[in-house]
Amino acid sequence: MNWYRITRRADWKSLVEVRCDFAHADLVGRRTVFNIHGNDYRLIARVNYKTKRVFILNILTHSEYNKGDWNQ
């Protein structure tokens, strides 16, 4: 819920601005990967800076994320 609350009010224009709210957000291809819930999960999203929309593509555990199947 904390991720959602912060993201809902955000007005990000770039990954640099995303990292002001989520220091460990990473860009993987066209996707932004967020560490959530004490780094137990990875939230994979597509951030459209032009339309100010964030599309959640997947939420994975650490082990699921490390398998890499999501990145295909």
mmCIF file of the N, C-alpha and C atoms, coordinates in Angstrom:
data_MODEL
# 
_entry.id   MODEL 
# 
loop_
_atom_site.group_PDB 
_atom_site.id 
_atom_site.type_symbol 
_atom_site.label_atom_id 
_atom_site.label_alt_id 
_atom_site.label_comp_id 
_atom_site.label_asym_id 
_atom_site.label_entity_id 
_atom_site.label_seq_id 
_atom_site.pdbx_PDB_ins_code 
_atom_site.Cartn_x 
_atom_site.Cartn_y 
_atom_site.Cartn_z 
_atom_site.occupancy 
_atom_site.B_iso_or_equiv 
_atom_site.pdbx_formal_charge 
_atom_site.auth_seq_id 
_atom_site.auth_comp_id 
_atom_site.auth_asym_id 
_atom_site.auth_atom_id 
_atom_site.pdbx_PDB_model_num 
ATOM 1   N N  . MET A 1 1  ? 0.817  -1.195  0.000   1.00 0.00 ? 1  MET A N  1 
ATOM 2   C CA . MET A 1 1  ? 0.000  0.000   0.000   1.00 0.00 ? 1  MET A CA 1 
ATOM 3   C C  . MET A 1 1  ? 0.866  1.268   0.000   1.00 0.00 ? 1  MET A C  1 
ATOM 4   N N  . ASN A 1 2  ? 2.027  1.181   0.623   1.00 0.00 ? 2  ASN A N  1 
ATOM 5   C CA . ASN A 1 2  ? 2.912  2.337   0.654   1.00 0.00 ? 2  ASN A CA 1 
ATOM 6   C C  . ASN A 1 2  ? 3.375  2.694   -0.766  1.00 0.00 ? 2  ASN A C  1 
ATOM 7   N N  . TRP A 1 3  ? 3.761  1.684   -1.551  1.00 0.00 ? 3  TRP A N  1 
ATOM 8   C CA . TRP A 1 3  ? 4.172  1.909   -2.933  1.00 0.00 ? 3  TRP A CA 1 
ATOM 9   C C  . TRP A 1 3  ? 3.030  2.576   -3.704  1.00 0.00 ? 3  TRP A C  1 
ATOM 10  N N  . TYR A 1 4  ? 1.824  2.063   -3.551  1.00 0.00 ? 4  TYR A N  1 
ATOM 11  C CA . TYR A 1 4  ? 0.663  2.597   -4.253  1.00 0.00 ? 4  TYR A CA 1 
ATOM 12  C C  . TYR A 1 4  ? 0.407  4.055   -3.860  1.00 0.00 ? 4  TYR A C  1 
ATOM 13  N N  . ARG A 1 5  ? 0.463  4.342   -2.580  1.00 0.00 ? 5  ARG A N  1 
ATOM 14  C CA . ARG A 1 5  ? 0.213  5.702   -2.087  1.00 0.00 ? 5  ARG A CA 1 
ATOM 15  C C  . ARG A 1 5  ? 1.218  6.689   -2.670  1.00 0.00 ? 5  ARG A C  1 
ATOM 16  N N  . ILE A 1 6  ? 2.478  6.326   -2.652  1.00 0.00 ? 6  ILE A N  1 
ATOM 17  C CA . ILE A 1 6  ? 3.524  7.203   -3.184  1.00 0.00 ? 6  ILE A CA 1 
ATOM 18  C C  . ILE A 1 6  ? 3.380  7.371   -4.693  1.00 0.00 ? 6  ILE A C  1 
ATOM 19  N N  . THR A 1 7  ? 3.137  6.280   -5.387  1.00 0.00 ? 7  THR A N  1 
ATOM 20  C CA . THR A 1 7  ? 3.025  6.303   -6.843  1.00 0.00 ? 7  THR A CA 1 
ATOM 21  C C  . THR A 1 7  ? 1.810  7.100   -7.295  1.00 0.00 ? 7  THR A C  1 
ATOM 22  N N  . ARG A 1 8  ? 0.728  6.986   -6.560  1.00 0.00 ? 8  ARG A N  1 
ATOM 23  C CA . ARG A 1 8  ? -0.516 7.685   -6.922  1.00 0.00 ? 8  ARG A CA 1 
ATOM 24  C C  . ARG A 1 8  ? -0.332 9.208   -6.937  1.00 0.00 ? 8  ARG A C  1 
ATOM 25  N N  . ARG A 1 9  ? 0.465  9.736   -6.035  1.00 0.00 ? 9  ARG A N  1 
ATOM 26  C CA . ARG A 1 9  ? 0.651  11.188  -5.967  1.00 0.00 ? 9  ARG A CA 1 
ATOM 27  C C  . ARG A 1 9  ? 1.865  11.673  -6.765  1.00 0.00 ? 9  ARG A C  1 
ATOM 28  N N  . ALA A 1 10 ? 2.614  10.749  -7.331  1.00 0.00 ? 10 ALA A N  1 
ATOM 29  C CA . ALA A 1 10 ? 3.864  11.110  -8.018  1.00 0.00 ? 10 ALA A CA 1 
ATOM 30  C C  . ALA A 1 10 ? 3.605  11.843  -9.335  1.00 0.00 ? 10 ALA A C  1 
ATOM 31  N N  . ASP A 1 11 ? 4.560  12.673  -9.686  1.00 0.00 ? 11 ASP A N  1 
ATOM 32  C CA . ASP A 1 11 ? 4.550  13.380  -10.962 1.00 0.00 ? 11 ASP A CA 1 
ATOM 33  C C  . ASP A 1 11 ? 5.922  13.208  -11.613 1.00 0.00 ? 11 ASP A C  1 
ATOM 34  N N  . TRP A 1 12 ? 6.304  11.949  -11.786 1.00 0.00 ? 12 TRP A N  1 
ATOM 35  C CA . TRP A 1 12 ? 7.632  11.625  -12.296 1.00 0.00 ? 12 TRP A CA 1 
ATOM 36  C C  . TRP A 1 12 ? 7.777  11.997  -13.759 1.00 0.00 ? 12 TRP A C  1 
ATOM 37  N N  . LYS A 1 13 ? 8.954  12.473  -14.099 1.00 0.00 ? 13 LYS A N  1 
ATOM 38  C CA . LYS A 1 13 ? 9.274  12.786  -15.485 1.00 0.00 ? 13 LYS A CA 1 
ATOM 39  C C  . LYS A 1 13 ? 10.429 11.937  -16.011 1.00 0.00 ? 13 LYS A C  1 
ATOM 40  N N  . SER A 1 14 ? 11.065 11.182  -15.108 1.00 0.00 ? 14 SER A N  1 
ATOM 41  C CA . SER A 1 14 ? 12.197 10.348  -15.500 1.00 0.00 ? 14 SER A CA 1 
ATOM 42  C C  . SER A 1 14 ? 12.501 9.349   -14.388 1.00 0.00 ? 14 SER A C  1 
ATOM 43  N N  . LEU A 1 15 ? 13.375 8.396   -14.700 1.00 0.00 ? 15 LEU A N  1 
ATOM 44  C CA . LEU A 1 15 ? 13.795 7.421   -13.692 1.00 0.00 ? 15 LEU A CA 1 
ATOM 45  C C  . LEU A 1 15 ? 14.510 8.108   -12.532 1.00 0.00 ? 15 LEU A C  1 
ATOM 46  N N  . VAL A 1 16 ? 15.202 9.178   -12.802 1.00 0.00 ? 16 VAL A N  1 
ATOM 47  C CA . VAL A 1 16 ? 15.885 9.935   -11.736 1.00 0.00 ? 16 VAL A CA 1 
ATOM 48  C C  . VAL A 1 16 ? 14.868 10.397  -10.694 1.00 0.00 ? 16 VAL A C  1 
ATOM 49  N N  . GLU A 1 17 ? 13.725 10.879  -11.147 1.00 0.00 ? 17 GLU A N  1 
ATOM 50  C CA . GLU A 1 17 ? 12.682 11.323  -10.219 1.00 0.00 ? 17 GLU A CA 1 
ATOM 51  C C  . GLU A 1 17 ? 12.026 10.148  -9.503  1.00 0.00 ? 17 GLU A C  1 
ATOM 52  N N  . VAL A 1 18 ? 11.872 9.016   -10.185 1.00 0.00 ? 18 VAL A N  1 
ATOM 53  C CA . VAL A 1 18 ? 11.350 7.809   -9.528  1.00 0.00 ? 18 VAL A CA 1 
ATOM 54  C C  . VAL A 1 18 ? 12.268 7.433   -8.378  1.00 0.00 ? 18 VAL A C  1 
ATOM 55  N N  . ARG A 1 19 ? 13.572 7.507   -8.618  1.00 0.00 ? 19 ARG A N  1 
ATOM 56  C CA . ARG A 1 19 ? 14.549 7.128   -7.591  1.00 0.00 ? 19 ARG A CA 1 
ATOM 57  C C  . ARG A 1 19 ? 14.562 8.080   -6.397  1.00 0.00 ? 19 ARG A C  1 
ATOM 58  N N  . CYS A 1 20 ? 14.009 9.251   -6.544  1.00 0.00 ? 20 CYS A N  1 
ATOM 59  C CA . CYS A 1 20 ? 13.865 10.139  -5.385  1.00 0.00 ? 20 CYS A CA 1 
ATOM 60  C C  . CYS A 1 20 ? 12.877 9.536   -4.392  1.00 0.00 ? 20 CYS A C  1 
ATOM 61  N N  . ASP A 1 21 ? 11.872 8.831   -4.889  1.00 0.00 ? 21 ASP A N  1 
ATOM 62  C CA . ASP A 1 21 ? 10.892 8.158   -4.033  1.00 0.00 ? 21 ASP A CA 1 
ATOM 63  C C  . ASP A 1 21 ? 11.279 6.719   -3.727  1.00 0.00 ? 21 ASP A C  1 
ATOM 64  N N  . PHE A 1 22 ? 11.875 6.046   -4.702  1.00 0.00 ? 22 PHE A N  1 
ATOM 65  C CA . PHE A 1 22 ? 12.256 4.636   -4.557  1.00 0.00 ? 22 PHE A CA 1 
ATOM 66  C C  . PHE A 1 22 ? 13.710 4.490   -5.014  1.00 0.00 ? 22 PHE A C  1 
ATOM 67  N N  . ALA A 1 23 ? 14.617 4.616   -4.076  1.00 0.00 ? 23 ALA A N  1 
ATOM 68  C CA . ALA A 1 23 ? 16.045 4.672   -4.387  1.00 0.00 ? 23 ALA A CA 1 
ATOM 69  C C  . ALA A 1 23 ? 16.562 3.450   -5.149  1.00 0.00 ? 23 ALA A C  1 
ATOM 70  N N  . HIS A 1 24 ? 15.924 2.304   -4.973  1.00 0.00 ? 24 HIS A N  1 
ATOM 71  C CA . HIS A 1 24 ? 16.425 1.082   -5.600  1.00 0.00 ? 24 HIS A CA 1 
ATOM 72  C C  . HIS A 1 24 ? 15.632 0.668   -6.830  1.00 0.00 ? 24 HIS A C  1 
ATOM 73  N N  . ALA A 1 25 ? 14.877 1.590   -7.407  1.00 0.00 ? 25 ALA A N  1 
ATOM 74  C CA . ALA A 1 25 ? 14.169 1.293   -8.656  1.00 0.00 ? 25 ALA A CA 1 
ATOM 75  C C  . ALA A 1 25 ? 15.200 1.163   -9.777  1.00 0.00 ? 25 ALA A C  1 
ATOM 76  N N  . ASP A 1 26 ? 14.995 0.165   -10.630 1.00 0.00 ? 26 ASP A N  1 
ATOM 77  C CA . ASP A 1 26 ? 15.922 -0.082  -11.739 1.00 0.00 ? 26 ASP A CA 1 
ATOM 78  C C  . ASP A 1 26 ? 15.158 -0.199  -13.044 1.00 0.00 ? 26 ASP A C  1 
ATOM 79  N N  . LEU A 1 27 ? 15.780 0.232   -14.114 1.00 0.00 ? 27 LEU A N  1 
ATOM 80  C CA . LEU A 1 27 ? 15.221 0.100   -15.434 1.00 0.00 ? 27 LEU A CA 1 
ATOM 81  C C  . LEU A 1 27 ? 15.755 -1.189  -16.047 1.00 0.00 ? 27 LEU A C  1 
ATOM 82  N N  . VAL A 1 28 ? 14.849 -2.068  -16.477 1.00 0.00 ? 28 VAL A N  1 
ATOM 83  C CA . VAL A 1 28 ? 15.222 -3.317  -17.145 1.00 0.00 ? 28 VAL A CA 1 
ATOM 84  C C  . VAL A 1 28 ? 14.470 -3.324  -18.467 1.00 0.00 ? 28 VAL A C  1 
ATOM 85  N N  . GLY A 1 29 ? 15.171 -3.004  -19.541 1.00 0.00 ? 29 GLY A N  1 
ATOM 86  C CA . GLY A 1 29 ? 14.501 -2.820  -20.825 1.00 0.00 ? 29 GLY A CA 1 
ATOM 87  C C  . GLY A 1 29 ? 13.581 -1.617  -20.719 1.00 0.00 ? 29 GLY A C  1 
ATOM 88  N N  . ARG A 1 30 ? 12.301 -1.815  -21.039 1.00 0.00 ? 30 ARG A N  1 
ATOM 89  C CA . ARG A 1 30 ? 11.306 -0.739  -20.925 1.00 0.00 ? 30 ARG A CA 1 
ATOM 90  C C  . ARG A 1 30 ? 10.539 -0.827  -19.615 1.00 0.00 ? 30 ARG A C  1 
ATOM 91  N N  . ARG A 1 31 ? 10.944 -1.715  -18.745 1.00 0.00 ? 31 ARG A N  1 
ATOM 92  C CA . ARG A 1 31 ? 10.238 -1.922  -17.483 1.00 0.00 ? 31 ARG A CA 1 
ATOM 93  C C  . ARG A 1 31 ? 11.018 -1.310  -16.323 1.00 0.00 ? 31 ARG A C  1 
ATOM 94  N N  . THR A 1 32 ? 10.263 -0.875  -15.318 1.00 0.00 ? 32 THR A N  1 
ATOM 95  C CA . THR A 1 32 ? 10.876 -0.376  -14.089 1.00 0.00 ? 32 THR A CA 1 
ATOM 96  C C  . THR A 1 32 ? 10.605 -1.407  -13.006 1.00 0.00 ? 32 THR A C  1 
ATOM 97  N N  . VAL A 1 33 ? 11.653 -1.808  -12.309 1.00 0.00 ? 33 VAL A N  1 
ATOM 98  C CA . VAL A 1 33 ? 11.543 -2.823  -11.259 1.00 0.00 ? 33 VAL A CA 1 
ATOM 99  C C  . VAL A 1 33 ? 11.726 -2.137  -9.912  1.00 0.00 ? 33 VAL A C  1 
ATOM 100 N N  . PHE A 1 34 ? 10.723 -2.338  -9.044  1.00 0.00 ? 34 PHE A N  1 
ATOM 101 C CA . PHE A 1 34 ? 10.726 -1.757  -7.710  1.00 0.00 ? 34 PHE A CA 1 
ATOM 102 C C  . PHE A 1 34 ? 10.906 -2.863  -6.681  1.00 0.00 ? 34 PHE A C  1 
ATOM 103 N N  . ASN A 1 35 ? 11.738 -2.637  -5.668  1.00 0.00 ? 35 ASN A N  1 
ATOM 104 C CA . ASN A 1 35 ? 11.833 -3.529  -4.520  1.00 0.00 ? 35 ASN A CA 1 
ATOM 105 C C  . ASN A 1 35 ? 10.750 -3.099  -3.542  1.00 0.00 ? 35 ASN A C  1 
ATOM 106 N N  . ILE A 1 36 ? 9.872  -4.016  -3.161  1.00 0.00 ? 36 ILE A N  1 
ATOM 107 C CA . ILE A 1 36 ? 8.784  -3.651  -2.254  1.00 0.00 ? 36 ILE A CA 1 
ATOM 108 C C  . ILE A 1 36 ? 8.719  -4.623  -1.084  1.00 0.00 ? 36 ILE A C  1 
ATOM 109 N N  . HIS A 1 37 ? 7.986  -4.234  -0.084  1.00 0.00 ? 37 HIS A N  1 
ATOM 110 C CA . HIS A 1 37 ? 7.746  -5.006  1.138   1.00 0.00 ? 37 HIS A CA 1 
ATOM 111 C C  . HIS A 1 37 ? 9.060  -5.483  1.754   1.00 0.00 ? 37 HIS A C  1 
ATOM 112 N N  . GLY A 1 38 ? 9.896  -4.525  2.085   1.00 0.00 ? 38 GLY A N  1 
ATOM 113 C CA . GLY A 1 38 ? 11.163 -4.851  2.731   1.00 0.00 ? 38 GLY A CA 1 
ATOM 114 C C  . GLY A 1 38 ? 12.094 -5.643  1.844   1.00 0.00 ? 38 GLY A C  1 
ATOM 115 N N  . ASN A 1 39 ? 12.022 -5.409  0.534   1.00 0.00 ? 39 ASN A N  1 
ATOM 116 C CA . ASN A 1 39 ? 12.865 -6.092  -0.450  1.00 0.00 ? 39 ASN A CA 1 
ATOM 117 C C  . ASN A 1 39 ? 12.517 -7.571  -0.595  1.00 0.00 ? 39 ASN A C  1 
ATOM 118 N N  . ASP A 1 40 ? 11.342 -7.991  -0.121  1.00 0.00 ? 40 ASP A N  1 
ATOM 119 C CA . ASP A 1 40 ? 10.905 -9.384  -0.272  1.00 0.00 ? 40 ASP A CA 1 
ATOM 120 C C  . ASP A 1 40 ? 10.306 -9.647  -1.649  1.00 0.00 ? 40 ASP A C  1 
ATOM 121 N N  . TYR A 1 41 ? 9.803  -8.592  -2.288  1.00 0.00 ? 41 TYR A N  1 
ATOM 122 C CA . TYR A 1 41 ? 9.109  -8.741  -3.573  1.00 0.00 ? 41 TYR A CA 1 
ATOM 123 C C  . TYR A 1 41 ? 9.653  -7.756  -4.584  1.00 0.00 ? 41 TYR A C  1 
ATOM 124 N N  . ARG A 1 42 ? 9.423  -8.084  -5.863  1.00 0.00 ? 42 ARG A N  1 
ATOM 125 C CA . ARG A 1 42 ? 9.741  -7.193  -6.966  1.00 0.00 ? 42 ARG A CA 1 
ATOM 126 C C  . ARG A 1 42 ? 8.444  -6.849  -7.681  1.00 0.00 ? 42 ARG A C  1 
ATOM 127 N N  . LEU A 1 43 ? 8.183  -5.569  -7.817  1.00 0.00 ? 43 LEU A N  1 
ATOM 128 C CA . LEU A 1 43 ? 7.037  -5.099  -8.573  1.00 0.00 ? 43 LEU A CA 1 
ATOM 129 C C  . LEU A 1 43 ? 7.572  -4.603  -9.906  1.00 0.00 ? 43 LEU A C  1 
ATOM 130 N N  . ILE A 1 44 ? 7.098  -5.203  -10.979 1.00 0.00 ? 44 ILE A N  1 
ATOM 131 C CA . ILE A 1 44 ? 7.564  -4.868  -12.318 1.00 0.00 ? 44 ILE A CA 1 
ATOM 132 C C  . ILE A 1 44 ? 6.469  -4.050  -12.997 1.00 0.00 ? 44 ILE A C  1 
ATOM 133 N N  . ALA A 1 45 ? 6.846  -2.876  -13.473 1.00 0.00 ? 45 ALA A N  1 
ATOM 134 C CA . ALA A 1 45 ? 5.849  -1.958  -14.031 1.00 0.00 ? 45 ALA A CA 1 
ATOM 135 C C  . ALA A 1 45 ? 6.386  -1.278  -15.288 1.00 0.00 ? 45 ALA A C  1 
ATOM 136 N N  . ARG A 1 46 ? 5.468  -0.754  -16.055 1.00 0.00 ? 46 ARG A N  1 
ATOM 137 C CA . ARG A 1 46 ? 5.820  0.104   -17.178 1.00 0.00 ? 46 ARG A CA 1 
ATOM 138 C C  . ARG A 1 46 ? 5.360  1.500   -16.793 1.00 0.00 ? 46 ARG A C  1 
ATOM 139 N N  . VAL A 1 47 ? 6.281  2.430   -16.754 1.00 0.00 ? 47 VAL A N  1 
ATOM 140 C CA . VAL A 1 47 ? 5.977  3.803   -16.377 1.00 0.00 ? 47 VAL A CA 1 
ATOM 141 C C  . VAL A 1 47 ? 5.922  4.640   -17.653 1.00 0.00 ? 47 VAL A C  1 
ATOM 142 N N  . ASN A 1 48 ? 4.773  5.260   -17.892 1.00 0.00 ? 48 ASN A N  1 
ATOM 143 C CA . ASN A 1 48 ? 4.627  6.163   -19.029 1.00 0.00 ? 48 ASN A CA 1 
ATOM 144 C C  . ASN A 1 48 ? 4.694  7.586   -18.480 1.00 0.00 ? 48 ASN A C  1 
ATOM 145 N N  . TYR A 1 49 ? 5.840  8.201   -18.653 1.00 0.00 ? 49 TYR A N  1 
ATOM 146 C CA . TYR A 1 49 ? 6.062  9.532   -18.083 1.00 0.00 ? 49 TYR A CA 1 
ATOM 147 C C  . TYR A 1 49 ? 5.211  10.593  -18.774 1.00 0.00 ? 49 TYR A C  1 
ATOM 148 N N  . LYS A 1 50 ? 4.910  10.387  -20.030 1.00 0.00 ? 50 LYS A N  1 
ATOM 149 C CA . LYS A 1 50 ? 4.118  11.371  -20.773 1.00 0.00 ? 50 LYS A CA 1 
ATOM 150 C C  . LYS A 1 50 ? 2.677  11.435  -20.273 1.00 0.00 ? 50 LYS A C  1 
ATOM 151 N N  . THR A 1 51 ? 2.049  10.268  -20.077 1.00 0.00 ? 51 THR A N  1 
ATOM 152 C CA . THR A 1 51 ? 0.645  10.234  -19.649 1.00 0.00 ? 51 THR A CA 1 
ATOM 153 C C  . THR A 1 51 ? 0.492  10.150  -18.138 1.00 0.00 ? 51 THR A C  1 
ATOM 154 N N  . LYS A 1 52 ? 1.612  10.024  -17.423 1.00 0.00 ? 52 LYS A N  1 
ATOM 155 C CA . LYS A 1 52 ? 1.599  9.938   -15.948 1.00 0.00 ? 52 LYS A CA 1 
ATOM 156 C C  . LYS A 1 52 ? 0.865  8.682   -15.467 1.00 0.00 ? 52 LYS A C  1 
ATOM 157 N N  . ARG A 1 53 ? 1.050  7.578   -16.186 1.00 0.00 ? 53 ARG A N  1 
ATOM 158 C CA . ARG A 1 53 ? 0.410  6.313   -15.809 1.00 0.00 ? 53 ARG A CA 1 
ATOM 159 C C  . ARG A 1 53 ? 1.464  5.262   -15.528 1.00 0.00 ? 53 ARG A C  1 
ATOM 160 N N  . VAL A 1 54 ? 1.140  4.412   -14.565 1.00 0.00 ? 54 VAL A N  1 
ATOM 161 C CA . VAL A 1 54 ? 2.021  3.302   -14.206 1.00 0.00 ? 54 VAL A CA 1 
ATOM 162 C C  . VAL A 1 54 ? 1.208  2.023   -14.336 1.00 0.00 ? 54 VAL A C  1 
ATOM 163 N N  . PHE A 1 55 ? 1.697  1.103   -15.155 1.00 0.00 ? 55 PHE A N  1 
ATOM 164 C CA . PHE A 1 55 ? 1.020  -0.159  -15.392 1.00 0.00 ? 55 PHE A CA 1 
ATOM 165 C C  . PHE A 1 55 ? 1.785  -1.275  -14.686 1.00 0.00 ? 55 PHE A C  1 
ATOM 166 N N  . ILE A 1 56 ? 1.141  -1.915  -13.728 1.00 0.00 ? 56 ILE A N  1 
ATOM 167 C CA . ILE A 1 56 ? 1.763  -3.029  -13.015 1.00 0.00 ? 56 ILE A CA 1 
ATOM 168 C C  . ILE A 1 56 ? 1.698  -4.253  -13.912 1.00 0.00 ? 56 ILE A C  1 
ATOM 169 N N  . LEU A 1 57 ? 2.847  -4.820  -14.213 1.00 0.00 ? 57 LEU A N  1 
ATOM 170 C CA . LEU A 1 57 ? 2.920  -5.980  -15.092 1.00 0.00 ? 57 LEU A CA 1 
ATOM 171 C C  . LEU A 1 57 ? 3.037  -7.283  -14.309 1.00 0.00 ? 57 LEU A C  1 
ATOM 172 N N  . ASN A 1 58 ? 3.705  -7.217  -13.151 1.00 0.00 ? 58 ASN A N  1 
ATOM 173 C CA . ASN A 1 58 ? 3.922  -8.432  -12.374 1.00 0.00 ? 58 ASN A CA 1 
ATOM 174 C C  . ASN A 1 58 ? 4.390  -8.077  -10.971 1.00 0.00 ? 58 ASN A C  1 
ATOM 175 N N  . ILE A 1 59 ? 4.073  -8.933  -10.031 1.00 0.00 ? 59 ILE A N  1 
ATOM 176 C CA . ILE A 1 59 ? 4.613  -8.849  -8.674  1.00 0.00 ? 59 ILE A CA 1 
ATOM 177 C C  . ILE A 1 59 ? 5.159  -10.234 -8.354  1.00 0.00 ? 59 ILE A C  1 
ATOM 178 N N  . LEU A 1 60 ? 6.440  -10.303 -8.071  1.00 0.00 ? 60 LEU A N  1 
ATOM 179 C CA . LEU A 1 60 ? 7.122  -11.584 -7.887  1.00 0.00 ? 60 LEU A CA 1 
ATOM 180 C C  . LEU A 1 60 ? 7.898  -11.615 -6.579  1.00 0.00 ? 60 LEU A C  1 
ATOM 181 N N  . THR A 1 61 ? 8.098  -12.822 -6.061  1.00 0.00 ? 61 THR A N  1 
ATOM 182 C CA . THR A 1 61 ? 9.008  -12.987 -4.937  1.00 0.00 ? 61 THR A CA 1 
ATOM 183 C C  . THR A 1 61 ? 10.433 -12.863 -5.466  1.00 0.00 ? 61 THR A C  1 
ATOM 184 N N  . HIS A 1 62 ? 11.367 -12.763 -4.547  1.00 0.00 ? 62 HIS A N  1 
ATOM 185 C CA . HIS A 1 62 ? 12.780 -12.688 -4.927  1.00 0.00 ? 62 HIS A CA 1 
ATOM 186 C C  . HIS A 1 62 ? 13.180 -13.871 -5.807  1.00 0.00 ? 62 HIS A C  1 
ATOM 187 N N  . SER A 1 63 ? 12.812 -15.084 -5.392  1.00 0.00 ? 63 SER A N  1 
ATOM 188 C CA . SER A 1 63 ? 13.222 -16.277 -6.135  1.00 0.00 ? 63 SER A CA 1 
ATOM 189 C C  . SER A 1 63 ? 12.562 -16.346 -7.508  1.00 0.00 ? 63 SER A C  1 
ATOM 190 N N  . GLU A 1 64 ? 11.301 -15.949 -7.608  1.00 0.00 ? 64 GLU A N  1 
ATOM 191 C CA . GLU A 1 64 ? 10.625 -15.934 -8.912  1.00 0.00 ? 64 GLU A CA 1 
ATOM 192 C C  . GLU A 1 64 ? 11.301 -14.926 -9.850  1.00 0.00 ? 64 GLU A C  1 
ATOM 193 N N  . TYR A 1 65 ? 11.638 -13.786 -9.314  1.00 0.00 ? 65 TYR A N  1 
ATOM 194 C CA . TYR A 1 65 ? 12.290 -12.753 -10.100 1.00 0.00 ? 65 TYR A CA 1 
ATOM 195 C C  . TYR A 1 65 ? 13.658 -13.235 -10.610 1.00 0.00 ? 65 TYR A C  1 
ATOM 196 N N  . ASN A 1 66 ? 14.394 -13.886 -9.739  1.00 0.00 ? 66 ASN A N  1 
ATOM 197 C CA . ASN A 1 66 ? 15.741 -14.347 -10.101 1.00 0.00 ? 66 ASN A CA 1 
ATOM 198 C C  . ASN A 1 66 ? 15.738 -15.413 -11.184 1.00 0.00 ? 66 ASN A C  1 
ATOM 199 N N  . LYS A 1 67 ? 14.643 -16.140 -11.345 1.00 0.00 ? 67 LYS A N  1 
ATOM 200 C CA . LYS A 1 67 ? 14.549 -17.135 -12.417 1.00 0.00 ? 67 LYS A CA 1 
ATOM 201 C C  . LYS A 1 67 ? 14.589 -16.467 -13.782 1.00 0.00 ? 67 LYS A C  1 
ATOM 202 N N  . GLY A 1 68 ? 14.092 -15.246 -13.870 1.00 0.00 ? 68 GLY A N  1 
ATOM 203 C CA . GLY A 1 68 ? 14.174 -14.476 -15.107 1.00 0.00 ? 68 GLY A CA 1 
ATOM 204 C C  . GLY A 1 68 ? 13.081 -14.747 -16.118 1.00 0.00 ? 68 GLY A C  1 
ATOM 205 N N  . ASP A 1 69 ? 12.121 -15.626 -15.821 1.00 0.00 ? 69 ASP A N  1 
ATOM 206 C CA . ASP A 1 69 ? 11.061 -15.949 -16.775 1.00 0.00 ? 69 ASP A CA 1 
ATOM 207 C C  . ASP A 1 69 ? 10.203 -14.736 -17.110 1.00 0.00 ? 69 ASP A C  1 
ATOM 208 N N  . TRP A 1 70 ? 10.093 -13.793 -16.218 1.00 0.00 ? 70 TRP A N  1 
ATOM 209 C CA . TRP A 1 70 ? 9.265  -12.592 -16.416 1.00 0.00 ? 70 TRP A CA 1 
ATOM 210 C C  . TRP A 1 70 ? 9.806  -11.690 -17.507 1.00 0.00 ? 70 TRP A C  1 
ATOM 211 N N  . ASN A 1 71 ? 11.073 -11.822 -17.808 1.00 0.00 ? 71 ASN A N  1 
ATOM 212 C CA . ASN A 1 71 ? 11.762 -10.896 -18.690 1.00 0.00 ? 71 ASN A CA 1 
ATOM 213 C C  . ASN A 1 71 ? 11.745 -11.340 -20.156 1.00 0.00 ? 71 ASN A C  1 
ATOM 214 N N  . GLN A 1 72 ? 10.829 -12.201 -20.514 1.00 0.00 ? 72 GLN A N  1 
ATOM 215 C CA . GLN A 1 72 ? 10.797 -12.721 -21.878 1.00 0.00 ? 72 GLN A CA 1 
ATOM 216 C C  . GLN A 1 72 ? 9.701  -12.121 -22.688 1.00 0.00 ? 72 GLN A C  1 
# 
